[in-house]
Amino acid sequence: MQTHMFEHRGYEITVQPGQNAYGAWQASVSVRHGDSPVAELRLETIQPEWLTQAEAVRDGIEWGRRFIDRKLEESHHLI
């Protein structure tokens, strides 16, 4: 499967789509800042199941962006 890489607010989001045993598409997502991994997970979509690879990639990108935005907002409140 093709790996998709995106940058958001200085972080790198890597999305690796794949199909589960039932044929539904899911995404493995990795978020990095520089050389340091911040989060790695496999999105376990219950509903809806993604019917296409493009939908799974979009979901992974959206998840990564929300994660980064929350992380930066939390660190802003600590200052």
Backbone as a ProteinNet text record, in pm:
[ID]
protein_1_A
[PRIMARY]
MQTHMFEHRGYEITVQPGQNAYGAWQASVSVRHGDSPVAELRLETIQPEWLTQAEAVRDGIEWGRRFIDRKLEESHHLI
[TERTIARY]
82.2	0	87.7	36.2	108	100.3	210.2	215.7	192.7	109.2	75.9	132.4	206	268.1	215.9	188	134.9	201.2	210.6	263.3	151.7	146.5	45.6	108.1	122.1	172.1	307.9	394.6	528.9	541.9	432.4	432.4	412.4	463.3	446.1	344.4	243	141.6	166.5	182.5	200.2	80	15.9	-102.7	-74.9	-96.8	-78.5	-214.2	-285.2	-414.3	-398.6	-498.1	-498.9	-640	-666.5	-798.8	-799.3	-911.2	-925.5	-976.7	-1002.4	-1044.3	-1177.7	-1255.8	-1387.5	-1386.1	-1270.1	-1256.9	-1274.8	-1304.7	-1319.4	-1180.7	-1170.8	-1042.9	-1024	-901.3	-861.2	-728	-688.7	-562.4	-476.2	-348	-248.6	-193.5	-184.9	-143.8	-24.5	72.4	189.2	204.9	226.9	251.3	390.8	471.2	609.3	634.3	727	774.3	925.6	983.2	1126.8	1158.7	1252.7	1289	1215.4	1126.2	1059.9	917.3	885.6	745.9	660.9	540.6	449.5	336.9	286	177.4	178.6	145.1	128.3	10.4	-80.9	-196.1	-260.9	-342.9	-423.8	-567.1	-626.2	-763.4	-857.4	-935.6	-1031.8	-1170.7	-1206.2	-1335.1	-1444.3	-1542.3	-1656.1	-1763.9	-1808.7	-1909.8	-1876	-1884.2	-1902.8	-1771.9	-1781.3	-1661	-1627.6	-1500.7	-1459.6	-1459	-1528	-1540.2	-1426.1	-1355	-1244.9	-1117.5	-1008.1	-878.5	-873.4	-927.1	-925.2	-997.4	-1109.2	-1182.5	-1098.9	-1031	-947	-831.4	-771	-660.8	-711.8	-826.2	-884.3	-911.3	-966	-993.5	-863.1	-759.1	-630.1	-571.2	-581.9	-531.9	-610.8	-743.4	-827.3	-795.9	-777.1	-744	-611.5	-510.5	-379.6	-385.4	-460.3	-473.4	-540.5	-649.5	-717.8	-624.3	-548.8	-455	-351.6	-292.9	-190.7	-251.2	-368.7	-432.5	-459.6	-510.1	-534.9	-404.8	-302.3	-173	-115.8	-121.9	-68.5	-153.5	-284.6	-369.9	-343.7	-324.5	-293.3	-161.5	-60	69.9	60.8	-26.1	-45.3	-106.2	-195.7	-258.3	-162	-56.4	40.9	136.8	142.8	237.1	180.9
-117.9	0	125.8	228.8	355.5	430.2	490	572.9	717.4	787.5	927.1	1012.3	1119.7	1206.3	1348.4	1412.1	1547	1624.1	1755.1	1839.9	1928.7	1943.9	2029.3	2095.8	2227	2307.4	2259.6	2219.1	2176.7	2030.3	1955.6	1812.2	1735.3	1614.4	1527.3	1418.2	1406.1	1301.8	1200.4	1074.3	966.7	873.5	847.5	762.4	643.4	523.6	398.6	327.4	329.7	262.1	111.4	37.3	-107.6	-159.7	-279.2	-338.5	-437.6	-440.8	-538.4	-670.6	-766.9	-900.3	-899.4	-793	-783.8	-699.2	-649.2	-569.7	-420.2	-377.2	-234.5	-171.4	-46.6	24.8	91.7	86.7	151	219.4	304	375.6	359.6	335.1	344.8	486.4	553.7	693.7	710.5	786	820.2	971.5	1031.5	1175.3	1193.4	1274.2	1299.2	1449.6	1488.2	1626	1619.1	1660.5	1644.1	1495.8	1448.8	1307.4	1228.1	1293.1	1227.7	1186	1056.4	1015.1	1072.2	1119	1175.5	1076.5	1012.9	915.4	820.5	695.3	595.7	508.9	490.9	405.9	359.3	261	212	249.7	330.4	374.1	256.2	227.3	117.1	175.5	198.6	257.3	153.8	184.9	96.1	130	253.8	299	439.9	478.4	386.9	317.1	204	139.4	209.3	239.6	308.8	210	247.4	160.9	178.5	291	316.8	353.7	335.2	372.4	523	601.5	747.5	793.7	730.3	766.6	737.8	624.9	589.8	687.8	727.7	824.2	957.8	1002.7	1129.2	1124.9	1012.7	996.3	1003.7	938.9	942.4	1082.2	1157.2	1295	1380.9	1367.6	1446.7	1413.5	1285.2	1246.2	1309.7	1300.6	1357.2	1506.8	1579.1	1724.3	1758.4	1686.9	1712.3	1683	1573.1	1536.7	1647.5	1695.8	1800.8	1929.1	1968.6	2091	2083.5	1968.6	1951.3	1958.2	1891	1888.7	2029.8	2106.9	2243.1	2333.1	2314	2394.6	2361.7	2233.6	2194.5	2255.6	2252.9	2308.7	2460.3	2524.6	2670.3	2705.9	2622.1	2648.3	2626.6	2549.2	2523.9	2640.7	2728.9	2842.1	2951.3
0	0	0	-58.1	-66.3	67.3	106.1	225.7	185.2	261	233.3	345.9	309.3	409.5	392.2	506.8	507.5	620.9	605	710.9	761.7	893.9	956.5	1078	1071.2	1182.7	1234.7	1142.7	1180.3	1217.8	1211.6	1241	1110.3	1107.8	991.3	1024.6	938.9	953.4	842.9	880.8	784.5	795.5	681.4	678.2	586.7	639.1	564.6	561.7	447.4	440.9	422.2	469.7	452.7	476.1	429.5	445.8	561.1	634	741.5	684.6	769.6	725.5	651.6	671.2	607	480.7	443.5	322	342	464.5	492	503	461.9	466.4	600.5	651.7	776.3	752	844.8	828.9	953	930.8	1036.8	1028.1	1142.6	1144.3	1237.2	1191	1271.5	1267.9	1384.4	1393.6	1451.2	1382.8	1425.4	1428.7	1516.6	1520.9	1517.5	1408.2	1389.6	1379.1	1460.1	1460.2	1567.6	1641.5	1754.4	1721	1739	1720.9	1834	1799.9	1898	1925.8	1819.1	1834.7	1716.6	1743.7	1638.5	1675.5	1582.7	1610.1	1481.2	1496.8	1385.6	1417.9	1330.8	1353.1	1334	1434	1429.9	1409.6	1285.2	1253.4	1271.8	1354.5	1375.2	1273.2	1273.1	1178.5	1138.4	1017.8	905.6	871.4	807.2	754.6	623.3	605.9	484.2	368.7	262.5	145.1	47	57.9	-35.1	40.6	-27.2	27.5	51.1	-41.5	-29.2	97.4	132.5	254.1	378.7	379.4	494.5	508.8	398.2	401.7	454.6	404.1	450	600.8	649	791.5	872.3	824	892.4	899.2	789.9	786.5	884.6	881.7	972.2	1117.9	1147.7	1284.9	1326.1	1238.3	1268.2	1292.3	1210.6	1228.1	1361	1394.8	1521.9	1639.9	1630.2	1736.4	1757.7	1649.7	1657.4	1713.3	1663.4	1711.4	1861.7	1910.1	2054.3	2133.2	2082.6	2151.6	2162.9	2055.6	2059.4	2148.7	2147.8	2234.8	2382.4	2413.9	2551.5	2597.5	2511	2549.1	2562.7	2488.4	2497.8	2633.8	2684.5	2813.3	2930.3	2908.7	3014.9	3035.7	2937.8	2945.7	3034.5
[MASK]
+++++++++++++++++++++++++++++++++++++++++++++++++++++++++++++++++++++++++++++++

